[in-house]
Amino acid sequence: MLCPICRNESRRFGFARSGSQRYRCDACAKTFTDESTRVFDRRRVDPAKMNLVKMTPAQKSGLTVETWSLQRLLAEAAKV
């Protein structure tokens, strides 16, 4: 197994708590898990959902930022 950081050889280094195989690089002493044995982490968010969270409300509704800001200002002015 090659180290993902320095691309040197690494050795098996026990198991992670999730049960996936751990490795330790002989050159840089970093530890890492093998991607193919890594258990899917239920806490991770799907990339599509993460992109949706990062979007502004204007982008979610399909409006430009200026139009959305104007609509929001008009709505707030109407409340007063």
DOLUMZA-470174 format. One record per residue (C-alpha): residue number from 0; residue in one letter; x, y, z. Coordinates in pm, 1 decimal, always signed. Each point is the difference from the previous one (the first is absolute). Example, Ala and Ser with C-alpha at 12.3 -4.5 7.8 and 13.67 -1.06 7.14 Angstrom:
2
[pt 0 A [+1230.0 -450.0 +780.0]],
[pt 1 S [+137.0 +344.0 -66.0]],
! end
This chain:
80
[pt 0 M [+0.0 +0.0 +0.0]],
[pt 1 L [+135.0 +343.3 -92.1]],
[pt 2 C [-28.2 +295.7 +234.2]],
[pt 3 P [-250.1 +256.9 -137.4]],
[pt 4 I [+216.8 +282.5 +136.8]],
[pt 5 C [+355.9 -81.2 -109.8]],
[pt 6 R [-58.6 -299.2 -233.7]],
[pt 7 N [+248.1 -227.7 +186.1]],
[pt 8 E [-60.9 -354.1 +117.2]],
[pt 9 S [-202.1 -51.4 +317.0]],
[pt 10 R [-74.1 -290.9 +232.8]],
[pt 11 R [-311.1 -131.3 +165.3]],
[pt 12 F [-51.7 +175.7 +331.2]],
[pt 13 G [-296.5 -167.5 +167.7]],
[pt 14 F [-366.0 +86.6 -46.8]],
[pt 15 A [-207.1 +312.9 +50.3]],
[pt 16 R [-294.4 -7.6 +242.6]],
[pt 17 S [-230.1 -36.1 -298.7]],
[pt 18 G [+180.4 -321.6 -94.1]],
[pt 19 S [+179.2 +130.2 -308.9]],
[pt 20 Q [+366.6 -84.0 -55.9]],
[pt 21 R [+247.3 +268.9 +113.9]],
[pt 22 Y [+340.3 +61.2 -155.0]],
[pt 23 R [+308.2 +192.2 +109.4]],
[pt 24 C [+247.6 +151.5 -243.1]],
[pt 25 D [+363.4 -108.3 +45.2]],
[pt 26 A [+132.3 +339.1 -116.6]],
[pt 27 C [-228.6 +267.2 +147.9]],
[pt 28 A [-157.5 -205.0 +285.5]],
[pt 29 K [-351.4 +117.3 -88.7]],
[pt 30 T [-286.1 -244.9 +55.2]],
[pt 31 F [-295.6 -43.0 -234.1]],
[pt 32 T [-273.9 -247.4 -87.8]],
[pt 33 D [-47.2 -184.9 -323.4]],
[pt 34 E [-282.7 +158.7 -199.4]],
[pt 35 S [-133.6 -339.0 -113.2]],
[pt 36 T [-38.5 -129.5 +357.2]],
[pt 37 R [-134.8 +323.8 +146.4]],
[pt 38 V [-349.0 -36.8 +140.3]],
[pt 39 F [-255.9 +253.4 -124.1]],
[pt 40 D [-32.6 +265.9 +265.9]],
[pt 41 R [-365.3 +81.0 +62.1]],
[pt 42 R [+90.4 +343.3 +132.9]],
[pt 43 R [+135.5 +120.0 -332.1]],
[pt 44 V [-227.1 +211.6 -213.0]],
[pt 45 D [-66.3 -83.0 -363.2]],
[pt 46 P [+195.4 +246.1 -222.5]],
[pt 47 A [-319.3 +102.7 -181.1]],
[pt 48 K [-164.6 +91.3 +331.5]],
[pt 49 M [+310.7 +188.4 +112.7]],
[pt 50 N [-6.3 +211.2 -315.6]],
[pt 51 L [-367.6 +77.2 +61.1]],
[pt 52 V [+78.3 +111.2 +356.2]],
[pt 53 K [+277.6 +227.8 -124.8]],
[pt 54 M [-233.7 +173.0 -246.3]],
[pt 55 T [-157.4 +330.6 +93.1]],
[pt 56 P [-380.4 +20.0 +18.9]],
[pt 57 A [+8.5 +200.8 -322.3]],
[pt 58 Q [+182.4 -276.5 -183.3]],
[pt 59 K [-238.2 -264.5 +135.2]],
[pt 60 S [-301.3 +187.9 -132.4]],
[pt 61 G [+162.2 +71.6 -336.8]],
[pt 62 L [+2.8 +377.4 +49.0]],
[pt 63 T [+299.6 +224.4 -34.0]],
[pt 64 V [+142.3 +135.6 +323.3]],
[pt 65 E [-109.2 +353.1 -87.5]],
[pt 66 T [-360.8 -102.5 -70.5]],
[pt 67 W [-17.7 -209.5 +314.3]],
[pt 68 S [+143.8 +283.7 +212.4]],
[pt 69 L [-249.2 +245.6 -147.3]],
[pt 70 Q [-291.6 -235.8 +70.5]],
[pt 71 R [+120.3 -48.4 +357.5]],
[pt 72 L [+33.1 +376.4 +55.3]],
[pt 73 L [-347.0 +60.7 -140.4]],
[pt 74 A [-147.5 -271.1 +224.6]],
[pt 75 E [+168.2 +150.7 +306.9]],
[pt 76 A [-120.7 +349.4 -95.4]],
[pt 77 A [-354.9 -129.2 -37.1]],
[pt 78 K [+8.2 -134.9 +357.7]],
[pt 79 V [+78.2 +346.2 +143.2]],
! end
